[in-house]
């Protein structure tokens, strides 16, 4: 009995786009394969969605992997309460536009104990609101697999990360106790309470992400593009000065300039760069001559060498 | 890979070896010009593995590749300089720190796992599996080699080939790598002596030939000084006319499985509505187009392809590597773990197969134990019986029916409860590969490669199989005096050997 889905329904309207080059095509195929494998092998997967560029690519690939069906798992946004306001607005639009199941979680300790990046410092704040928040959400829903947008080229400790990253029931990552991964055969067997973080973008680099966004015309939070914005210089970082909760320290003044963000997170912990790149072509051109890595604007990576590895052991991505 | 690409690549890639071969006869070598225009360059990401011990300068080589292709950003370099505290006389940081990301490794000064590195030139991007060199990490090397298209074997120009070089070459070749680069490093420390290079590359060629490897390039280099890695080393080595390492990598080919029949291991069945049923998976071999007749294995049902659906468009063809959704023209029972294959060229289906294994965990592989086997999207129970063990020192297979300990490479018989579907690994690196999972721990305990199907009697299943009997001489004489034997005497080959020799011959066959 032939299927009778009309041809028009099987046609995405955006077919006029440039075909992917072999390099991006290979990366896309690999990511789709991973999405399908995890969705088939695990009982209750979830996709971690941080609203940033990598998450946007991850979501796009998930939609491709399960087309013409819906994305068969919810998106989870672990909100810290200190995200850029533009991120939240963008997030809400995307969820509506693509008909996604969506879960937001904010660690209640944040409000109860008044945990802020200013009072608790970036390390403790991140630990409570992100790492603990993520663990709370995963436990509450009993997810046994979580897709993340981590890439191996981001930071030294991630270079050894598996596609399927095995976690104990208390979400710990033990670099000495990860399963070998050969070919593209993934071992998804786990006991109750254990879980796997799956990283379809493992082999992508920052340039790949941007080129893919360009070719696929993936919508992004406007903060990635340069615009005249108010900012404060603090600890060698340019902090966006929009949120009333940002209190100026003695000697600080709000400046205005054309700035953009290479990564997005909590506004007090995410530094902008001066830039004139107002569209994708310009961002990519700027990136290809950039001599500074993308995570340089992240306060949390610089607490100490090896800090990311410590966070991962505790269950952060 | 097209035939012309093979021809062009061997032409381009054997320059070092030719130089070595001809140097021994004292002739002057002229290198064939590399014409890239005739063959469309393979621009897919190349996956490669680097083998060699810490002492050979492996970290320095990878660091140099990242550094000279601008893959190291300024702030990472600053962290490096801060962490290494000292710089070498070239003003470069200690590259090893760039590569050994985990604190435990920094503390122990060893590389304990496979790390993946990324760099790119304007022609192509590269994924490097950086694996540790010690013997106790053979399993990590096998892991890195499983996805690699090319292996860089690093040797120190002062010491030349070591036992370890043979070990690494053997493992890489076993895992299906066909393209090798011999990086003769620290060449500055032997005074850029051409004769030394010729000697080492000639030695390696002998080794490679014994392994059946034909695509070899040998390159004299100094990773520390950046000579013949990304930039050429003409200033120090005017006699070397061959390619730099990066040039070889740019021209190398990605293995693709398009030469065998169509293979689609089904990952999931997509049923978004009553009207649509599609089978989702990644093409693991050959190609497919609407109208093709296919068979669903292991059930053997036949159907025709009506559509190849992707998010962007309904396609008129798909090739190996493509992640697709396939729609068939009739209701057939297909589920995850089945394989959809071409009618005319099918994989083998059966209950018993022979394979080679690498044991990955400290418990090793126990004879007769039942494991989970996962290949493609299929998981099934299997019992495993070792038959021989590879001696990495000599490259020989020895008779061995006990367990396989961690890092051991052995040949095994696999016996399944239900029909299994495989191609030989030699023909298809996806449908011929599998992992074993220990049901007690859920850990991945082995990686394996199918060599052949066995009949239920333990024989090899081919149309023109031969049986080799080893009999006591008196029994053989009685059998040969029968009438039936006499009528077909010319079809039989007979050798009389001492009993010990017969055992050796059988072990060699098992191995």
Boltz contact constraints between the chains, C-beta under 6 A:
constraints:
  - contact:
      token1: [A, 1]
      token2: [B, 331]
      max_distance: 6.0
  - contact:
      token1: [A, 2]
      token2: [B, 329]
      max_distance: 6.0
  - contact:
      token1: [A, 3]
      token2: [B, 275]
      max_distance: 6.0
  - contact:
      token1: [A, 3]
      token2: [B, 276]
      max_distance: 6.0
  - contact:
      token1: [A, 3]
      token2: [B, 277]
      max_distance: 6.0
  - contact:
      token1: [A, 3]
      token2: [B, 327]
      max_distance: 6.0
  - contact:
      token1: [A, 4]
      token2: [B, 275]
      max_distance: 6.0
  - contact:
      token1: [A, 5]
      token2: [B, 275]
      max_distance: 6.0
  - contact:
      token1: [A, 5]
      token2: [B, 276]
      max_distance: 6.0
  - contact:
      token1: [A, 10]
      token2: [B, 309]
      max_distance: 6.0
  - contact:
      token1: [A, 10]
      token2: [B, 314]
      max_distance: 6.0
  - contact:
      token1: [A, 12]
      token2: [B, 311]
      max_distance: 6.0
  - contact:
      token1: [A, 12]
      token2: [B, 312]
      max_distance: 6.0
  - contact:
      token1: [A, 15]
      token2: [B, 312]
      max_distance: 6.0
  - contact:
      token1: [A, 15]
      token2: [B, 313]
      max_distance: 6.0
  - contact:
      token1: [A, 22]
      token2: [B, 43]
      max_distance: 6.0
  - contact:
      token1: [A, 22]
      token2: [B, 44]
      max_distance: 6.0
  - contact:
      token1: [A, 23]
      token2: [B, 45]
      max_distance: 6.0
  - contact:
      token1: [A, 23]
      token2: [B, 125]
      max_distance: 6.0
  - contact:
      token1: [A, 26]
      token2: [B, 44]
      max_distance: 6.0
  - contact:
      token1: [A, 26]
      token2: [B, 45]
      max_distance: 6.0
  - contact:
      token1: [A, 29]
      token2: [B, 321]
      max_distance: 6.0
  - contact:
      token1: [A, 29]
      token2: [B, 323]
      max_distance: 6.0
  - contact:
      token1: [A, 32]
      token2: [B, 323]
      max_distance: 6.0
  - contact:
      token1: [A, 33]
      token2: [B, 282]
      max_distance: 6.0
  - contact:
      token1: [A, 33]
      token2: [B, 323]
      max_distance: 6.0
  - contact:
      token1: [A, 36]
      token2: [B, 267]
      max_distance: 6.0
  - contact:
      token1: [A, 36]
      token2: [B, 268]
      max_distance: 6.0
  - contact:
      token1: [A, 36]
      token2: [B, 280]
      max_distance: 6.0
  - contact:
      token1: [A, 37]
      token2: [B, 267]
      max_distance: 6.0
  - contact:
      token1: [A, 40]
      token2: [B, 267]
      max_distance: 6.0
  - contact:
      token1: [A, 40]
      token2: [B, 268]
      max_distance: 6.0
  - contact:
      token1: [A, 40]
      token2: [B, 336]
      max_distance: 6.0
  - contact:
      token1: [A, 64]
      token2: [B, 311]
      max_distance: 6.0
  - contact:
      token1: [A, 67]
      token2: [B, 311]
      max_distance: 6.0
  - contact:
      token1: [A, 68]
      token2: [B, 272]
      max_distance: 6.0
  - contact:
      token1: [A, 69]
      token2: [B, 270]
      max_distance: 6.0
  - contact:
      token1: [A, 69]
      token2: [B, 272]
      max_distance: 6.0
  - contact:
      token1: [A, 152]
      token2: [B, 116]
      max_distance: 6.0
  - contact:
      token1: [A, 153]
      token2: [B, 118]
      max_distance: 6.0
  - contact:
      token1: [A, 156]
      token2: [B, 101]
      max_distance: 6.0
  - contact:
      token1: [A, 157]
      token2: [B, 101]
      max_distance: 6.0
  - contact:
      token1: [A, 157]
      token2: [B, 102]
      max_distance: 6.0
  - contact:
      token1: [A, 159]
      token2: [B, 101]
      max_distance: 6.0
  - contact:
      token1: [A, 159]
      token2: [B, 115]
      max_distance: 6.0
  - contact:
      token1: [A, 159]
      token2: [B, 116]
      max_distance: 6.0
  - contact:
      token1: [A, 160]
      token2: [B, 113]
      max_distance: 6.0
  - contact:
      token1: [A, 160]
      token2: [B, 115]
      max_distance: 6.0
  - contact:
      token1: [A, 175]
      token2: [B, 102]
      max_distance: 6.0
  - contact:
      token1: [A, 179]
      token2: [B, 443]
      max_distance: 6.0
  - contact:
      token1: [A, 179]
      token2: [B, 444]
      max_distance: 6.0
  - contact:
      token1: [A, 180]
      token2: [B, 143]
      max_distance: 6.0
  - contact:
      token1: [A, 180]
      token2: [B, 360]
      max_distance: 6.0
  - contact:
      token1: [A, 180]
      token2: [B, 444]
      max_distance: 6.0
  - contact:
      token1: [A, 182]
      token2: [B, 143]
      max_distance: 6.0
  - contact:
      token1: [A, 182]
      token2: [B, 146]
      max_distance: 6.0
  - contact:
      token1: [A, 182]
      token2: [B, 435]
      max_distance: 6.0
  - contact:
      token1: [A, 182]
      token2: [B, 447]
      max_distance: 6.0
  - contact:
      token1: [A, 183]
      token2: [B, 146]
      max_distance: 6.0
  - contact:
      token1: [A, 183]
      token2: [B, 433]
      max_distance: 6.0
  - contact:
      token1: [A, 185]
      token2: [B, 374]
      max_distance: 6.0
  - contact:
      token1: [A, 185]
      token2: [B, 435]
      max_distance: 6.0
  - contact:
      token1: [A, 187]
      token2: [B, 437]
      max_distance: 6.0
  - contact:
      token1: [A, 187]
      token2: [B, 444]
      max_distance: 6.0
  - contact:
      token1: [A, 189]
      token2: [B, 437]
      max_distance: 6.0
  - contact:
      token1: [A, 189]
      token2: [B, 442]
      max_distance: 6.0
  - contact:
      token1: [A, 203]
      token2: [B, 127]
      max_distance: 6.0
  - contact:
      token1: [A, 205]
      token2: [B, 118]
      max_distance: 6.0
  - contact:
      token1: [A, 291]
      token2: [B, 73]
      max_distance: 6.0
  - contact:
      token1: [A, 291]
      token2: [B, 74]
      max_distance: 6.0
  - contact:
      token1: [A, 292]
      token2: [B, 73]
      max_distance: 6.0
  - contact:
      token1: [A, 292]
      token2: [B, 74]
      max_distance: 6.0
  - contact:
      token1: [A, 292]
      token2: [B, 75]
      max_distance: 6.0
  - contact:
      token1: [A, 293]
      token2: [B, 73]
      max_distance: 6.0
  - contact:
      token1: [A, 293]
      token2: [B, 75]
      max_distance: 6.0
  - contact:
      token1: [A, 293]
      token2: [B, 76]
      max_distance: 6.0
  - contact:
      token1: [A, 296]
      token2: [B, 75]
      max_distance: 6.0
  - contact:
      token1: [A, 305]
      token2: [B, 83]
      max_distance: 6.0
  - contact:
      token1: [A, 306]
      token2: [B, 103]
      max_distance: 6.0
